[in-house]
Amino acid sequence: MKTVVIHAAKDLRIEDRETEAVGPGQVEVAIQAGGICGSDLHYYHEGGIGAIRVREPMILGHEVAGTITALGASVNGLAIGDRVAVSPSRPCSACDYCLKGMQNHCLNMRFYGSAMPMPHIQGAFRQRLVAESWQCHKVADNVSINEAAFAEPLAVTLHAVARAGSLLNKRVLVTGCGPIGALIIIAARAHGAREIVATDVMEPVLAKVREIGADRTINVAENAEQLAAYSANKGYFDVMFEASGNERAMRSGLEVLRPRGILVQVGLGGDVSIPQNLVVSKEIDMRGSFRFHEEFGLAVDMINRRRVDVKPLLSRTYPLEEAIAAFEIAGDRSQSMKVQLSFE
């Protein structure tokens, strides 16, 4: 089978690998669609994410969907020919965190396409993937395989929404409107947010999030004063989702959060300086949000039931053979929101 393998920064190769045998409780999935994630782009452009570096060839990818082509023994509820979205999250189910229902913090997590452990966890950008049956969630007949591949990033945002608590009737600020920020807007709207304001520094992505449900957008590179106006009377927003990983975005957001507002940090970045006095005086709750677990099944269900529409976020699809071109365009925010690979 053909796979998409990263060797070092800007060294992406299409390589042949042996297919794996299907064991008990497992299924073989013919991968058809795979979304290029921000972490994939970090591996491609920089050879790693922060201190985590690629130290051996690694198959990339974790946002995938396809069709079951083989079943192992003792698999129930799935059949050959079923289309499925595959969760990349494979916790051990035995460590302290797993036993406490915090599987996203598993001490022995095997998350597809991760260079954190050594040997690396190989990813899902491959023509055939052998997965545990419990990772696979059926896709409705009226849902495209490309929509199904959005389940993973949508699950990330559903976990972020859960970290914030109830959004019913809340005023929400989203900073950073890449794929995750855009999906946070969709998830927040589905969870009852009263008003959603989104900020970014690029007009093309702001135009896209207006299309999918943001009530107002602000280009903070050109009109920072429009966001600053929300700081009157100690702030305006009840909840802020910070999806850029940018210190300036976090600091400006804290200025416009109401007292006892909630900041959910979703974007990854380096070390930042926090205005401690502001956090203390306004009694701000700062919460991190990392990956997901049970939210993956909810994401597939919401897509299946048409409770959310992810189609506007798909910018382009490239064949597997043009993976390098796909990665290049995916890294250009002026041209793309979400780029997917086709493995058919």
C-alpha positions, -999 to +999 in steps of 0.1 A: +000+000+000+010+036-005+016+058+025+025+095+032+057+095+052+076+124+068+114+120+072+124+156+082+112+192+075+102+195+039+110+158+033+077+142+026+076+110+006+051+086-009+063+052+001+052+016-002+046-003+031+033-037+038-003-040+049-010-053+084-028-085+093-063-081+107-065-095+143-094-104+165-116-074+172-101-055+144-111-043+109-093-033+078-104+001+064-097+013+028-089+049+036-106+073+012-103+107+027-078+123+051-077+159+063-043+177+067-042+190+103-021+217+119+001+192+135+008+175+102+018+209+088+042+214+118+059+181+110+061+190+073+073+226+076+094+223+108+102+187+113+083+186+146+061+204+171+080+224+197+105+202+214+089+171+198+110+162+167+107+135+140+135+110+148+125+083+124+103+080+092+067+084+103+034+081+084+014+112+090-024+118+094-052+113+118-083+128+103-095+099+082-126+080+069-131+051+046-148+017+039-144-015+058-128-042+036-121-070+061-133-081+095-113-099+123-128-125+146-154-114+172-163-081+155-199-072+160-220-043+146-198-037+116-198-053+081-177-053+050-188-023+030-197-001+059-183+035+056-167+046+088-149+076+104-119+063+124-110+078+157-072+082+160-073+081+198-063+048+212-059+050+250-047+020+269-079+017+291-057+006+320-038+035+334-051+058+363-064+084+339-082+060+317-098+044+347-110+079+359-126+086+325-099+110+314-087+089+284-074+120+266-047+121+293-038+084+289-002+076+300+002+051+272-018+069+244-012+057+208-025+086+188-020+083+151+009+102+136+026+112+168+064+116+172+061+121+209+071+085+218+099+064+204+093+044+182+068+069+168+031+061+165+026+056+127-003+076+113-033+069+091-024+085+057-022+051+041-044+031+016-052+004+041-055+009+079-061-019+104-080-004+134-098-017+164-135-021+158-143+004+186-124+031+168-148+029+138-181+049+137-206+043+109-212+071+084-248+078+072-256+070+036-263+106+028-230+119+042-199+121+019-167+105+030-151+139+029-176+152+055-169+121+076-132+130+077-141+162+096-152+141+127-118+143+143-113+181+143-150+185+152-144+162+182-116+185+193-140+215+193-168+196+211-143+188+239-134+225+241-171+234+243-175+208+271-146+224+290-163+257+288-196+245+304-230+255+292-230+281+263-267+286+264-274+323+260-237+331+263-217+357+244-187+340+229-154+353+215-133+330+192-098+342+184-081+325+155-102+312+126-084+283+112-102+250+109-104+245+147-116+281+153-142+277+125-154+244+139-156+260+174-180+285+159-201+257+145-200+238+178-208+268+199-238+277+177-251+241+180-247+244+218-269+275+222-244+304+221-264+337+219-237+357+200-204+348+184-177+372+175-146+359+157-112+375+152-083+368+129-056+387+109-067+375+075-098+386+057-103+354+036-108+332+067-130+359+083-152+358+053-155+320+056-165+321+093-192+347+086-206+322+061-208+295+087-224+314+115-202+341+132-224+371+140-195+395+136-158+393+126-130+416+134-097+418+115-074+427+145-045+434+123-064+463+107-091+472+133-079+462+167-099+491+182-131+473+173-123+445+197-109+468+223-143+486+224-158+454+240-137+461+272-161+488+284-177+481+318-151+454+326-158+434+295-186+419+273-180+382+266-189+353+288-166+328+272-135+330+250-121+302+229-084+310+220-076+290+189-046+308+176-019+301+202-009+337+199-001+357+231-015+390+218-048+373+210-050+358+245-041+391+262-066+411+242-093+385+249-088+387+286-094+425+284-129+419+269-140+390+290-165+398+317-157+393+354-158+355+361-156+348+324-140+317+311-110+314+288-106+281+270-071+277+255-073+254+225-045+267+202-009+255+208+020+280+210+051+287+230+055+302+265+034+334+269+032+362+294-001+363+313-015+396+328-019+381+363-035+411+379-063+411+352-070+374+357-072+379+395-092+412+395-118+399+371-117+363+386-112+348+352-112+310+348-085+298+325-089+263+312-070+241+288-085+218+262-066+188+248-078+164+222-110+144+230-124+109+237-161+102+238-167+134+217-156+116+186-188+095+185-209+126+191-191+144+162-200+116+138-236+116+151-239+153+146-225+151+111-248+121+103-279+139+116-270+171+098-270+190+130-238+207+117-226+215+082-189+211+077-190+212+039-181+249+035-148+243+053-134+219+027-112+240+004-097+214-019-090+177-023-058+163-038-049+128-049-024+109-028+003+113-055+001+151-051+006+151-013+034+176-014+013+201-033-016+195-009+007+202+021+020+234+005-015+248-002-028+237+032-002+259+048-014+289+029-042+304+050-050+329+022-060+301-001-073+273+021-093+263+052-092+225+052-073+205+025-079+168+022-061+139+005-079+113-016-066+077-012-088+061-038 
